[in-house]
């Protein structure tokens, strides 16, 4: 099974998790979601972490989206989708246009995945 990647497929949206998804993500990371507005995670040892989701392959992020479903995990201006890359795709990147994200294979520059691809 290939690499899973979480993307936003909403035009004029932005990548964000719902509050429930953020709370579950915080729990999976061993912390607690604090401040529903600023969205930061506090850990028992006092560390604070503001998730920016640069790593769209984060196992906890993927687990949260799979557990809640894409609709419930998506923030207000977002529609999350999980795309699975074939095993032979090792270089890839996310391209964003007006919020809508697509995954491209890096070295060939070909589009492989987006909201029109059947999953």
GIKAPE-V275250 format. One record per residue. D_CENTER is the distance of its C-alpha to the mean C-alpha in whole Angstrom. Layout:
d_center:D_CENTER
d_center:D_CENTER
//
This chain:
d_center:18
d_center:16
d_center:13
d_center:10
d_center:7
d_center:4
d_center:5
d_center:7
d_center:11
d_center:13
d_center:16
d_center:16
d_center:13
d_center:11
d_center:7
d_center:8
d_center:8
d_center:11
d_center:14
d_center:14
d_center:11
d_center:11
d_center:14
d_center:13
d_center:11
d_center:14
d_center:16
d_center:15
d_center:15
d_center:19
d_center:19
d_center:19
d_center:17
d_center:20
d_center:20
d_center:18
d_center:19
d_center:18
d_center:15
d_center:16
d_center:17
d_center:20
d_center:21
d_center:25
d_center:26
d_center:26
d_center:23
d_center:20
d_center:17
d_center:15
d_center:11
d_center:10
d_center:6
d_center:9
d_center:8
d_center:5
d_center:7
d_center:8
d_center:10
d_center:10
d_center:6
d_center:7
d_center:10
d_center:9
d_center:8
d_center:11
d_center:13
d_center:13
d_center:12
d_center:10
d_center:12
d_center:13
d_center:9
d_center:9
d_center:11
d_center:14
d_center:13
d_center:10
d_center:10
d_center:7
d_center:8
d_center:8
d_center:10
d_center:13
d_center:15
d_center:18
d_center:20
d_center:22
d_center:19
d_center:19
d_center:18
d_center:15
d_center:13
d_center:11
d_center:14
d_center:13
d_center:16
d_center:17
d_center:13
d_center:13
d_center:11
d_center:12
d_center:12
d_center:16
d_center:18
d_center:19
d_center:23
d_center:24
d_center:22
d_center:21
d_center:19
d_center:18
d_center:15
d_center:14
d_center:14
d_center:18
d_center:17
d_center:18
d_center:16
//
